[in-house]
Amino acid sequence: MKMVPFIGSSYEHSSIPVSSQRTLNFYPEIVDNQDAKVKVILVGTEGQKLYCTITEAVGKEVRGEYTVNVKTDVNGTITGRVFAVVGPYLCEIHGEQDYTIRGTISDLSSRPSFCHNDEHLVIVDGVDMWTLELSTNTLQEVNLPFTNPIAVKYVNERVICINEDPTLDVVRNYNKFYYSGVNDARSWDALQWYNSQGEADPIIALEKKEGEIWLHGPASYEVWRANDNGADPFSRVGGSFGEIGIGAKFGSTSLANNVYWLGSSAVGKNQIFMSSGNYGATRISTHAIESELNKITSTRDCVAWTYQRNGHPFVIFNFISGNQTWVYSPLTNMWHERGTRDPNSNIVNRWAPTVATYGNEQVLVGSSTGPNILLLDPDTYTDYSEESADNTIPIIRERKSPVYWDNLSTMVYKEITLDMEVGVGLQPNVQGQVPVISLIAYRDGGYSKGREVSKPIGKVGERNTRVQWRRQGRSRNMVLSVRLTDPVKPTLIGMRISTERLNNT
């Protein structure tokens, strides 16, 4: 019996026999200890549990979340105030089932953008701008000299804002970015704006990296920075122009001094990039991902966002109408998929969350089907669902292997052993008391799914359980998939296979 390549990222090639690997609701983790049993494992993604329900917003969804960091205590811990837009309500989330409605904004389905200075939380949603005075909790609409603000950032004591006006035909009328007065989020002068300069390209997305602002259009990007000259407070950075645009107005995000975005240009679309060097761009998507994205009718509703857990930074690209969620880990340079099971059809759809913030010492995400703030919890092994009787739904986890072959000889698969954490069963009388994992064999290189064969992975404390399948048939191109649905701790370590070569070739 020999160890075979099994742990890895999602890479289902357009030609299935080349590679049909899939990693769903697991993520690869590099074990940074030279004496560890293996170098890479698969760790289960977090589950969700209810944190706070905004009862006034029944029938609405969580549109956005944001944390205002207000101070650092003597221990170096940053404390903050957590806000969410749920339907039309701006809410402050104090803790579990503890919130205050601070006011109402427009009742839209659009995604809001947030920033803050010392005095105000600033919110835009594609129609209007509001400020919440942090000392008095007074919410006011801002009188702007432009229409349809869609994104804001705080840079060098000013709020930067871009807008979108689909009624305008002339690009020069909406390739502007606007800036507020110094330390005054409510002061906007009709003459305080700049045009993008590298391309006659409307500005549709805005990110901040190391204090500089990245302006994205459909066919280009460029970078601006603050000046010391108060009369001319910003200037374009020389050499920062790139002919790689953005394919969705919410398809960019920033994390750890890098910008990530869904690419678009004059010659094509649906590649994913990250900033590199000073002002360059590096493609991080794979041909397999790009092939999947090009099957989607439209990727313009892509939503990108980030969070970090246990030292793992994650960059999420959620394709709403395309019903796919792809997640990139800058730590491993690997991709995996996430999905949420539909309780009615049992189909795995895109991952349900589309907004997140780190607040109250937790990663909080927003429900896209109800007015619920959810806790993303590594010790919870189910997802939250408004549609199920107990508000929980199993997480479907799958790892589909590389193609196993030996010079196209027919191989008999005598024994397959999965190395994983066992003895993780739950207490009696619940699902997961006697957890199982299923093996599915694809004997034609990944096309045709065989029957599922389940094996126990150990009741609680049964740490010597052996997860093994025998007599799995023969194949010249074998693909093996394991599937876990029980709500237990999921960690995959590796796979060993015992085979016998037949004389025929």
Secondary structure, DSSP 8 states (H G I E B T S, - for coil): -EEE------EE-SSTTT-EEEEESEEEEE---TTSS-SEEEEE--EEEEEEE-GGGTT--EEEEEEEEEEE-TTS-EEEEEEEEETTEEEEEEETTEEEEEEE----SS--EEEE-SSEEEEE-SS-EEEEETTTTEEEE---SSS-EEEEEEETTEEEEEE--TT---GGGSSEEEE-BTTBTT---TT-EEE--SSS----EEEEETTEEEEE-SS-EEEEEE-S-TTS-EEE-TT--BS-EESSTT-EEEETTEEEEEEE-SS-EEEEEEEETTTEEEE---HHHHHHHTTSS--TTEEEEEEEETTEEEEEEEETTTTEEEEEETTTTEEEE-EEE-TTT--EEE-S---EEEETTEEEEE-SSSSEEEEEETT--EEE-SSSTTSEEE--EEEE---B-STT--EEEEEEEEEE------STTSTTSS-EEEEEEETBSSSS---EEEEE--STT-TT--EEEE---EESBBEEEEEE-SSS--EEEEEEEEEEE-S--
